[in-house]
Every structure is written in C-alpha cells, then in structure tokens.
Amino acid sequence: MIMLWPALALAQVQTAAGIDLRDEGISQGRVAIVNCTGLLTCSVDLPTRIGQINLPQIDLGTGSVIGTLPVARGGTGSTAFTAGSIPFSNGTILTHDNANFFFDDTNNRLEVAGRVLATAFFDRLNFTGFIPSTSTLDIYSNNSFAINISSTQQVGIGVNTANRLLHVKSLDAVIRVEGTNLGSRTWDLGTGLASNSSFSIRDVTALVDRFTIDSSGNALIGTIASPSGTSGLIFADGTALSGMGLNTAGLYANDVGGTAEMFAIDEAGASTQISPHNFSLFSPDPNEEYPASYYSLQQYLGVEVAIDLFRLARLVQQQSGVQLIHRRDLPVAERRGWFTDQESYMRLAMTTYETWEKAQAQFFVDYAIWDASRRAFVPSLDVPTFTESAPALSTKPAYPQIKHAPVWLRQRLNDRGWYNGGQTLQTKLAAWCLKRGC
C-alpha cells in the first residue's frame, strides 16, 4: 500500500520500465511506503528526497489509496457520487445536488428544479418531452416574469395562471398580427388602444381604429367616440356604398347637409336614408316644427327620390280629418343642449390627444434605446441578426372639433333661443390648438 499525505505533490512520467513518480519538493516525512513487495518495486532515497518509484503494474480496481485527490491534482475533491448525479464546481470541489439538478437515466430526462438563467444570448429553447400534470413552465426575461405554460397547454403572457388557451395581461394587452405577403396589412387587437376600458381592432398600416367595443357595450365602427347610452351600433361618417356583393346588404353613415345620417343599401343597389332628415332635393316648410323626409337613391335605375313626409301627413290629415301627427313637449330634464354635447366631445378629444402626446414623448425615448441596441449589436453564429422589434407609435387621434347643427335644426333652435355657446367653445378650442398647430 502507498499512503500519500495531503501535502504530497508528485509528477508522473511514463517510462519503459514502468511509472516514474518524481518528487516536486517533498520534504522528509511526507511519504510512507508499506508492503512494497510483489509487483511493486521501490527505490527510495530518504530522508532528503524520493528518487524513483518503479510501478510496473497497479490494479486500481482492487488496490487501496487513502485520501481524496483534490481538484488541483486532477481529482474531484469529493468522495462519491450517486446515480444521476451531475458534477459541478462550488468553487472548491466538484459536488452534486440531486434534489435540484439530476439526470434520470431510466426515463432519459434532465430534471432541473428552480430557474434556468441565461446571461448571454439565449434565443432557442426546444422541448421534446412533456410538462408533468402538476407542473408549469415559467419563462423569465430580464429578471421579470414573461410567459407561463401550463400542463394543459394554456399559455399565459404576463399572467402566472392562464385561464384560456392564450391569456395576455399587461397595461396595454395588445396582440399584433402582421402579414408578409405583398399588400398585407398590420393589425393590433386588444385593450387600451382607444381607451383603458375598451377593446379595439386597429389598422396599424392606415393608423385607423376600425372597430371598438366600449365599456357600455357600444360597438363603434370607424370611430372611438362613444355616445351616451348602451349597446348601440355606431358608424363613423364614411362614403356611400355601392356595388354590393352577391347576397349582401349593408349599413353605412354618410354626411348630408353637415351631419352624418344613416343609410341602408340592398343588393339591388337601393340606398335608402334611415334617419329622416335628407332635404337635398327640397326645402322643408320653415313653419314646420319638425320636418322629416323619406329619401332613396337607385343607381341601377338612375333615380333619386325624396318625399316631404310631414307635409304629406298634414295634407292627408286635413283632407281626412284623421289625426296622423302626434307630438309631446319634452320636460327640461329630458332635453339636451347642442353645445353642451359639443363641449363634452371636445374635452374627450382633448384628453385623448394629450394622452397620445405623452405616449409619443415616451416613444422617442424607447426608440432611442432600441436604436442604440441595434447599432451595438454584434452578430454571432447563434444570433446572426438583430431581432428585437422597434417600438411602435400609437395612432395619432383626430384634433378636437366643434360641429354646428345642420341648417334645418339650427334655424329651429335659434327660434327657441337654444342655440348659443358656440363662440365660447370656439375660443377654448382656439387656445388649445394654438399650442399644437391644429
């Protein structure tokens, strides 16, 4: 048996006669050779120096070596490992922690408890196994929680426990859909686009909110201006529809006399105004308190028709003696002021625009940071291109405006002394616009 004390340091040289172990400055008393017989032939020059130990053959399977070979001498510094142990350095020796880092050779899987932290580029993560039924997979980015995948294959982005197949949670929970084909458009859908309490589908390519559902259940098409009331279908002023597809009919809003009116169009090409205030083909009787009309346009026949409904009803009523027109004066609590509503719309538009201004200022900061990262990026084999998306600037909202009532309504409001306040609003709007050039 050879006993080597911890301070022993030997250099090993293979020779024709066997193994030559030479002293590297070993002082007296550091080596003890016991039972140096049989296959082991020893030649030792003590006490000052070990000269040469010739070891023609050592059976390491049955031999006995006392002590633990340190890492500095090519060992592990540890006495034993168990099945599945994965050695790693704790700074002094090689050790293992099967409770947190373990290879299951029976099931061919690597088991890691806790977090996997990548401090360099880490852009590929492939899983070919499974997530146990009682576990989830959490992915962190920049030391912050990012994605959760449950054992039921539900994915949570920004949320620890997904309640649907895809669950997104953030200050502005928006999903972007971007096509790559020629002519494809980019769309955003989610909350926080039009307002914090609404859901929107935004045409990013055209910078227009195409569809919004507000917190009152109103569905807004082409606008983000919510009315008072609930569960309405609201259309922005657009252009007249034509050339309807097979088996289709539609609704749209179009400006008539300075105010948006509602139209219906059928497959046969007849566009009929639903709201009864189209006086483009005739002037209503100024003495008529509340004029109304029926209006329709037929492009295939090349005909445009308007009927003065109230005059027709009055003539029939006079001739027949049958009352056809019934009216009631609304109490003050049920009336609305034209410019009171205009002021409400103006203030909402101002707030929306000012919120966008703040977001725009933050956008320039975020873009500068992104651009600096892009310029500093160094391609590698693992990450050949810079893939971080540039920050996106939200849609610029329309400037506030004050609309006047259509001529027929304005005349009648003036007659009652109810059409005032417009000049005060114009002054407020002018002062606001002076700072923004609108």
Legacy VTK file of the C-alpha trace (Angstrom):
# vtk DataFile Version 3.0
C-alpha trace
ASCII
DATASET POLYDATA
POINTS 438 float
0.000 0.000 0.000
1.098 3.552 -0.724
-0.096 6.285 1.617
0.182 9.860 0.333
-0.294 12.649 2.817
-2.382 15.669 1.643
0.645 17.845 1.057
2.237 15.285 -1.270
2.825 16.531 -4.821
4.232 14.153 -7.440
4.955 14.485 -11.107
4.206 11.360 -13.159
6.334 10.302 -16.124
5.741 7.119 -18.128
8.936 5.134 -18.719
9.774 1.845 -20.404
10.279 0.175 -17.049
7.001 1.353 -15.523
5.735 4.562 -13.931
8.255 7.062 -12.659
6.905 9.194 -9.786
9.197 12.073 -9.013
9.234 14.369 -6.072
8.299 18.065 -6.587
9.956 19.430 -3.486
8.660 16.902 -0.952
10.190 17.269 2.491
11.086 14.394 4.778
8.227 12.549 6.418
5.659 13.195 3.638
5.732 9.646 2.146
5.219 6.286 3.787
5.589 3.131 1.699
4.141 -0.003 3.286
4.373 -3.596 1.996
6.327 -2.539 -1.025
6.658 -6.055 -2.380
5.419 -8.272 -5.157
4.543 -6.266 -8.253
5.715 -3.070 -6.585
9.476 -2.417 -6.601
10.572 0.623 -4.637
13.757 2.585 -4.681
13.647 5.482 -2.250
16.371 7.865 -1.246
15.268 9.221 2.161
15.223 11.449 4.139
16.061 14.276 1.761
14.420 13.150 -1.417
12.407 10.472 -3.177
14.448 9.326 -6.065
12.357 6.900 -8.134
9.443 4.503 -7.590
9.106 1.941 -10.366
5.493 0.725 -10.627
5.257 -1.781 -13.454
1.589 -2.575 -12.683
-1.075 -1.261 -10.265
-4.549 -2.789 -10.086
-6.702 0.298 -9.323
-9.807 -1.863 -9.080
-8.543 -3.842 -6.095
-5.824 -1.542 -4.819
-6.337 0.810 -1.897
-5.459 4.516 -1.955
-6.024 6.533 1.207
-7.258 10.178 0.914
-9.191 12.254 -1.632
-7.432 13.596 -4.696
-8.060 17.359 -4.899
-9.236 19.202 -7.982
-5.868 20.901 -8.352
-4.274 17.455 -8.818
-6.803 16.220 -11.363
-9.337 14.778 -8.918
-12.837 15.808 -7.910
-12.301 16.666 -4.274
-15.366 14.549 -3.472
-15.559 11.047 -2.130
-18.570 9.686 -4.033
-21.499 10.430 -6.389
-24.845 8.681 -6.785
-26.722 7.529 -9.862
-27.882 10.503 -11.924
-25.540 12.967 -10.234
-24.271 15.800 -12.418
-20.988 17.141 -11.001
-20.445 20.887 -10.825
-17.955 23.082 -9.044
-18.830 25.003 -5.917
-15.551 26.882 -6.225
-13.549 24.387 -4.186
-14.523 20.853 -5.190
-16.812 19.062 -7.607
-20.114 18.365 -5.889
-23.705 17.480 -6.806
-27.265 18.416 -5.833
-29.657 15.719 -6.975
-32.664 17.487 -5.498
-32.244 20.389 -7.926
-30.077 19.126 -10.821
-30.396 15.497 -11.846
-30.373 13.205 -14.893
-32.936 10.414 -14.834
-31.245 7.718 -16.910
-34.267 5.408 -16.686
-36.626 7.923 -18.357
-33.922 9.786 -20.320
-34.695 13.223 -18.977
-32.887 16.085 -17.299
-34.585 17.389 -14.173
-33.982 20.955 -13.033
-35.743 22.439 -10.021
-35.850 26.228 -9.823
-34.959 28.693 -12.563
-32.683 28.447 -15.588
-30.873 31.773 -16.014
-29.129 32.710 -19.266
-26.900 35.773 -19.107
-25.796 35.572 -22.748
-27.862 35.219 -25.936
-30.471 32.547 -25.435
-32.801 32.509 -28.426
-33.534 28.805 -28.879
-35.370 26.601 -26.401
-36.687 23.268 -27.665
-38.763 20.841 -25.593
-39.414 17.326 -26.900
-40.655 15.889 -23.617
-43.643 16.900 -21.534
-44.667 19.061 -18.599
-45.970 16.921 -15.722
-49.660 17.294 -14.906
-48.853 19.007 -11.629
-46.260 21.445 -13.005
-45.974 24.555 -15.175
-43.157 26.125 -17.167
-42.271 29.743 -16.358
-40.037 31.789 -18.649
-38.434 34.982 -17.370
-36.986 37.856 -19.385
-34.625 40.453 -17.938
-35.304 39.022 -14.452
-39.045 39.614 -14.839
-41.789 37.063 -15.360
-42.812 36.802 -19.027
-44.566 33.565 -20.070
-46.267 30.665 -18.322
-47.169 27.363 -19.984
-49.441 25.086 -18.003
-49.646 21.308 -18.125
-52.960 21.735 -20.010
-51.148 23.691 -22.770
-52.605 27.044 -21.780
-50.170 29.908 -22.410
-50.104 32.986 -20.213
-48.193 36.087 -21.323
-47.769 38.449 -18.401
-50.010 36.264 -16.226
-48.934 33.387 -13.970
-52.057 31.273 -14.454
-53.706 31.287 -17.879
-57.491 30.926 -17.927
-57.714 30.333 -21.678
-55.602 28.703 -24.384
-53.912 32.111 -24.795
-54.160 34.641 -21.961
-52.465 38.044 -22.316
-52.230 40.503 -19.426
-50.453 43.864 -19.399
-51.058 47.588 -19.106
-51.957 47.586 -22.802
-52.802 43.961 -23.596
-52.356 44.104 -27.367
-51.684 41.346 -29.881
-50.157 42.321 -33.236
-50.885 40.394 -36.443
-48.511 41.239 -39.283
-48.676 39.760 -42.758
-45.656 39.291 -45.020
-47.359 38.909 -48.408
-47.401 41.809 -50.846
-50.134 44.208 -49.820
-50.587 42.648 -46.381
-51.582 44.931 -43.545
-50.589 45.025 -39.897
-53.308 44.837 -37.253
-53.387 45.381 -33.497
-56.165 43.958 -31.370
-56.584 44.271 -27.646
-57.364 46.634 -24.792
-56.013 50.105 -24.114
-55.845 51.210 -27.762
-58.824 53.579 -27.881
-59.223 53.829 -24.087
-58.311 51.843 -20.983
-61.776 50.270 -20.820
-62.304 49.376 -24.482
-61.405 46.596 -26.890
-60.249 47.618 -30.350
-59.085 46.324 -33.693
-56.660 48.834 -35.188
-55.414 49.016 -38.754
-51.789 49.874 -37.989
-50.972 50.278 -41.675
-53.563 53.042 -42.076
-53.334 54.253 -38.448
-57.117 53.923 -38.046
-59.230 52.228 -35.380
-61.578 50.069 -37.459
-63.679 48.569 -34.663
-64.072 49.293 -30.949
-66.304 47.987 -28.182
-66.558 50.424 -25.297
-67.327 49.702 -21.645
-71.033 50.399 -22.214
-71.299 47.700 -24.858
-71.460 50.098 -27.779
-69.872 48.795 -30.985
-68.058 51.623 -32.768
-67.145 51.268 -36.443
-64.507 53.680 -37.714
-64.626 55.863 -34.601
-63.609 55.808 -30.930
-66.118 58.461 -29.841
-68.574 56.746 -27.501
-72.097 58.143 -27.173
-74.263 58.244 -24.079
-76.305 55.081 -23.707
-75.561 51.402 -24.019
-75.444 48.558 -26.568
-75.566 50.784 -29.633
-74.074 50.293 -33.080
-72.204 53.458 -34.056
-70.851 54.310 -37.501
-68.327 56.974 -38.399
-69.096 59.257 -41.324
-67.908 57.367 -44.380
-68.580 57.214 -48.096
-71.637 55.818 -49.830
-71.523 52.072 -50.506
-72.114 50.704 -53.977
-71.618 47.529 -55.958
-72.807 45.164 -53.231
-71.587 41.590 -53.360
-73.771 38.599 -54.074
-76.464 38.065 -51.410
-75.366 41.055 -49.323
-76.880 44.218 -47.901
-75.311 46.871 -45.732
-75.493 49.873 -43.447
-73.323 52.976 -43.539
-73.171 56.596 -42.371
-72.717 59.476 -44.768
-72.682 63.247 -44.434
-75.878 65.011 -45.501
-76.099 68.761 -45.006
-73.239 68.850 -42.499
-74.268 65.964 -40.270
-73.849 62.201 -40.512
-77.005 60.332 -41.489
-77.711 56.599 -41.530
-78.287 54.659 -44.750
-79.245 51.132 -45.718
-78.314 49.604 -49.057
-79.699 46.413 -50.545
-78.306 44.022 -53.125
-80.407 45.719 -55.810
-78.427 48.934 -55.286
-81.104 50.981 -53.487
-79.542 53.291 -50.869
-82.270 54.485 -48.517
-81.677 57.008 -45.760
-82.953 55.627 -42.471
-82.665 58.830 -40.462
-85.435 61.095 -41.862
-83.566 64.340 -42.459
-82.450 64.450 -46.068
-83.597 67.713 -47.604
-81.183 67.720 -50.514
-83.991 67.684 -53.103
-86.393 70.125 -51.423
-86.540 72.757 -48.695
-88.883 71.931 -45.833
-91.603 74.381 -44.814
-89.944 76.794 -42.334
-93.162 76.769 -40.349
-92.946 73.031 -39.903
-91.721 72.401 -36.379
-90.032 69.083 -37.055
-89.683 68.312 -40.777
-88.918 64.787 -41.960
-88.364 63.063 -45.271
-88.120 59.750 -46.978
-85.055 59.540 -49.224
-83.719 56.821 -51.501
-81.288 56.547 -54.400
-81.341 53.765 -57.015
-78.126 53.674 -59.013
-79.192 50.987 -61.460
-82.331 52.961 -62.443
-80.540 56.276 -62.144
-83.262 57.672 -59.858
-83.097 59.760 -56.642
-86.325 60.259 -54.668
-87.252 62.399 -51.636
-90.720 62.735 -50.038
-91.723 65.508 -47.647
-93.296 63.240 -45.050
-94.676 65.852 -42.670
-96.290 67.909 -45.423
-97.794 64.726 -46.821
-99.124 63.736 -43.422
-100.618 67.188 -42.786
-102.411 67.256 -46.145
-103.867 63.806 -45.585
-104.814 64.757 -42.038
-106.592 67.906 -43.262
-108.443 66.049 -46.023
-109.416 63.000 -43.996
-109.934 64.529 -40.587
-107.901 61.669 -39.120
-105.079 62.685 -36.799
-101.820 61.383 -38.223
-99.328 63.598 -36.376
-98.918 63.235 -32.614
-96.475 65.284 -30.550
-95.331 65.860 -26.959
-93.139 68.561 -25.420
-90.196 67.004 -23.581
-89.589 68.144 -19.993
-86.365 70.044 -19.392
-84.704 67.020 -17.745
-85.046 65.042 -20.986
-83.721 67.741 -23.313
-80.145 68.008 -24.474
-78.119 71.097 -25.351
-76.319 71.001 -28.706
-73.261 72.865 -27.476
-73.307 71.082 -24.125
-72.745 67.850 -26.023
-70.181 69.520 -28.296
-68.197 70.638 -25.256
-68.266 67.094 -23.847
-66.994 65.688 -27.166
-64.340 68.404 -27.373
-62.982 67.725 -23.874
-62.870 63.980 -24.521
-60.962 64.553 -27.759
-58.545 66.893 -25.974
-57.859 64.319 -23.245
-57.327 61.572 -25.826
-54.904 63.755 -27.774
-52.962 64.828 -24.676
-52.591 61.173 -23.636
-51.210 60.437 -27.088
-48.737 63.331 -26.753
-47.328 61.763 -23.573
-47.100 58.370 -25.270
-45.329 59.990 -28.211
-42.709 61.527 -25.924
-42.096 58.107 -24.315
-41.933 56.535 -27.776
-38.958 58.692 -28.746
-37.139 57.644 -25.569
-37.884 53.953 -26.171
-36.901 54.225 -29.821
-33.560 55.817 -28.958
-32.802 52.928 -26.570
-33.848 50.378 -29.199
-31.777 52.073 -31.895
-28.708 52.137 -29.646
-29.124 48.392 -29.004
-29.491 47.772 -32.732
-26.333 49.703 -33.566
-24.356 47.977 -30.805
-25.496 44.507 -31.849
-22.695 42.133 -32.864
-23.838 39.156 -34.989
-22.793 35.657 -33.961
-23.379 32.136 -35.228
-26.151 31.629 -32.685
-27.723 35.059 -33.181
-26.888 36.238 -36.702
-29.404 39.087 -36.854
-30.918 41.670 -34.511
-34.485 40.502 -33.943
-35.860 42.897 -31.331
-38.885 44.738 -32.729
-38.829 48.502 -32.836
-41.205 50.348 -30.504
-44.491 51.282 -32.162
-46.089 54.709 -32.017
-49.815 54.592 -31.333
-52.301 56.101 -33.748
-52.454 59.880 -33.708
-56.014 60.817 -32.716
-58.013 63.455 -34.541
-57.916 67.048 -33.327
-60.944 68.185 -31.343
-63.623 69.947 -33.325
-66.908 71.716 -32.785
-69.678 70.886 -35.229
-72.628 73.098 -35.916
-76.112 71.693 -36.180
-77.497 71.130 -39.694
-79.267 74.146 -41.184
-82.816 72.901 -40.638
-82.137 72.188 -36.935
-80.073 75.316 -36.357
-82.901 77.550 -37.577
-85.385 75.983 -35.202
-83.011 76.047 -32.211
-82.340 79.734 -32.870
-86.063 80.409 -32.941
-86.268 78.975 -29.410
-83.135 80.745 -28.188
-81.452 77.390 -27.541
-78.537 77.712 -29.935
-75.878 79.601 -28.011
-72.473 78.886 -26.513
-70.723 78.136 -29.752
-68.473 81.171 -29.609
-67.265 80.318 -26.096
-66.288 76.809 -27.202
-64.541 78.131 -30.286
-62.417 80.410 -28.090
-61.425 77.486 -25.823
-60.589 75.302 -28.791
-58.524 78.034 -30.458
-56.399 78.477 -27.320
-55.799 74.704 -27.106
-54.920 74.446 -30.789
-52.533 77.395 -30.623
-50.054 75.167 -28.733
-50.349 72.344 -31.255
-50.842 73.993 -34.596
-54.207 72.408 -35.313
LINES 1 439
438 0 1 2 3 4 5 6 7 8 9 10 11 12 13 14 15 16 17 18 19 20 21 22 23 24 25 26 27 28 29 30 31 32 33 34 35 36 37 38 39 40 41 42 43 44 45 46 47 48 49 50 51 52 53 54 55 56 57 58 59 60 61 62 63 64 65 66 67 68 69 70 71 72 73 74 75 76 77 78 79 80 81 82 83 84 85 86 87 88 89 90 91 92 93 94 95 96 97 98 99 100 101 102 103 104 105 106 107 108 109 110 111 112 113 114 115 116 117 118 119 120 121 122 123 124 125 126 127 128 129 130 131 132 133 134 135 136 137 138 139 140 141 142 143 144 145 146 147 148 149 150 151 152 153 154 155 156 157 158 159 160 161 162 163 164 165 166 167 168 169 170 171 172 173 174 175 176 177 178 179 180 181 182 183 184 185 186 187 188 189 190 191 192 193 194 195 196 197 198 199 200 201 202 203 204 205 206 207 208 209 210 211 212 213 214 215 216 217 218 219 220 221 222 223 224 225 226 227 228 229 230 231 232 233 234 235 236 237 238 239 240 241 242 243 244 245 246 247 248 249 250 251 252 253 254 255 256 257 258 259 260 261 262 263 264 265 266 267 268 269 270 271 272 273 274 275 276 277 278 279 280 281 282 283 284 285 286 287 288 289 290 291 292 293 294 295 296 297 298 299 300 301 302 303 304 305 306 307 308 309 310 311 312 313 314 315 316 317 318 319 320 321 322 323 324 325 326 327 328 329 330 331 332 333 334 335 336 337 338 339 340 341 342 343 344 345 346 347 348 349 350 351 352 353 354 355 356 357 358 359 360 361 362 363 364 365 366 367 368 369 370 371 372 373 374 375 376 377 378 379 380 381 382 383 384 385 386 387 388 389 390 391 392 393 394 395 396 397 398 399 400 401 402 403 404 405 406 407 408 409 410 411 412 413 414 415 416 417 418 419 420 421 422 423 424 425 426 427 428 429 430 431 432 433 434 435 436 437
